[in-house]
Amino acid sequence: MNRFSQTPGRAIPPKNQRGVAVVEFALILPILLLLLVGTIDASLALYDKAVITNASREGARAGIVARSPSLTDAQIQQIVQNYLQGALVSLGSTSALPAVQIQKGIWNGDPTLQVTVRYTFQGVGLGSLFDSLGKPWVLQSSTLMVYE
């Protein structure tokens, strides 16, 4: 016989212990869901950051290649937008396209082209929460290249 019941071979916990597991699970579940959604949002944000970094590199590379006539700012922006069109993970949100800024300058006497891409990340849960609190996740990437 075991210590919980009078029936040999069957352990039945005392009546005041039966619902403890359900209550403990109900207390832990929100924390586990928050960790899961946070991990998914962070992973998607890192992926989107890599995408906008590659898009800024692609635009800068296209802009510095020696050709006659050279690409206009609008053409470089279109190259970046085309790269981003199907690559960003937006999860069905209707967020605006990323902003693309192009600056030309001089570095060590050489002409340069800088392409900057800014994107407001929406996310699954936490990204939308931060956006509603007035502190959206803004991902930014900038690439500076010297003309060939």
C-alpha positions in Angstrom: 0.0 0.0 0.0 1.2 3.5 -0.6 0.9 6.4 1.7 -1.8 8.3 -0.3 -4.6 5.8 -0.6 -6.0 2.7 0.9 -5.9 0.9 -2.5 -2.7 -1.0 -3.1 -0.7 0.0 -6.2 -2.6 3.2 -6.9 -1.2 6.6 -5.7 -3.9 9.3 -5.3 -2.6 12.6 -4.0 -4.5 14.3 -1.2 -7.6 16.3 -2.4 -6.0 19.7 -1.6 -3.1 18.9 -4.1 -5.1 18.0 -7.2 -5.4 21.4 -8.9 -1.9 22.7 -8.2 -0.4 21.7 -11.5 -3.2 23.5 -13.4 -2.8 26.7 -11.4 1.0 26.6 -11.8 0.7 26.1 -15.5 -1.8 29.0 -15.7 0.7 31.3 -13.9 3.7 30.3 -16.1 2.0 30.2 -19.5 1.9 34.0 -20.1 5.6 34.2 -19.3 6.4 31.3 -21.7 4.3 32.9 -24.5 6.0 36.3 -24.0 9.4 34.6 -24.3 8.2 32.7 -27.5 6.8 35.8 -29.2 9.8 37.9 -28.2 12.2 35.3 -29.7 10.2 35.2 -32.9 10.1 39.0 -33.1 13.8 39.3 -32.4 14.6 36.7 -35.1 12.4 38.5 -37.7 14.0 41.8 -36.8 17.5 40.4 -37.3 16.4 38.9 -40.6 14.9 42.2 -41.8 18.1 44.0 -40.7 20.2 41.7 -42.9 17.8 42.3 -45.8 18.0 46.1 -45.6 21.8 45.9 -45.2 22.0 43.9 -48.4 19.6 46.3 -50.1 21.8 49.3 -49.2 24.9 47.5 -50.5 23.1 46.6 -53.7 22.0 50.1 -54.3 25.5 51.6 -53.5 27.2 49.0 -55.7 24.9 49.7 -58.6 25.4 53.5 -58.1 29.2 53.4 -58.1 29.8 51.1 -61.1 31.5 53.0 -63.9 28.9 53.5 -66.7 27.9 56.3 -69.0 25.5 57.8 -68.1 25.7 57.1 -64.4 22.5 56.1 -62.5 20.3 58.8 -61.1 19.2 58.9 -57.5 15.7 57.8 -58.5 17.2 54.8 -60.4 19.3 53.8 -57.3 16.2 54.1 -55.1 14.3 51.9 -57.5 17.0 49.2 -57.4 16.9 49.2 -53.5 13.0 49.1 -53.5 13.0 46.2 -56.0 15.4 44.3 -53.8 13.3 44.9 -50.7 9.9 44.2 -52.4 9.8 40.5 -51.8 12.5 40.0 -49.3 11.2 41.8 -46.1 9.1 39.8 -43.7 6.0 42.0 -43.1 3.5 39.4 -41.9 0.7 40.9 -43.9 1.0 44.4 -42.3 0.4 47.3 -44.6 3.4 49.3 -43.4 5.0 51.8 -45.8 8.0 50.8 -47.8 11.4 51.5 -46.3 12.8 55.0 -46.8 15.9 55.2 -49.0 18.2 58.2 -48.8 21.1 58.8 -51.1 24.1 61.2 -50.4 27.0 62.0 -52.5 30.2 63.3 -51.0 34.0 63.3 -50.9 36.2 61.0 -48.7 40.0 61.3 -48.8 39.7 63.2 -52.1 37.6 60.4 -53.7 33.9 60.9 -54.7 31.6 58.6 -52.6 28.0 57.4 -52.6 26.2 56.6 -49.4 22.9 54.7 -49.5 20.8 54.6 -46.2 17.7 52.5 -45.7 15.3 53.0 -42.8 12.6 50.6 -42.0 10.0 50.5 -39.2 9.7 46.9 -38.0 6.2 45.7 -37.2 6.7 42.2 -35.9 4.3 39.6 -34.6 3.5 40.9 -31.1 6.2 42.9 -29.4 7.0 45.1 -32.4 3.3 46.1 -32.6 3.3 46.7 -28.9 6.3 49.0 -29.0 4.8 50.8 -32.0 1.6 51.5 -30.1 3.6 52.8 -27.1 5.2 55.4 -29.4 8.6 53.7 -29.6 8.7 51.7 -32.8 11.6 49.5 -33.8 13.4 51.4 -36.5 16.0 49.4 -38.4 18.6 51.3 -40.3 21.5 50.4 -42.5 23.9 52.6 -44.4 26.6 51.7 -47.0 29.3 54.1 -48.1 31.3 53.2 -51.3 33.9 55.1 -53.4 33.2 55.6 -57.1 35.2 53.5 -59.5 
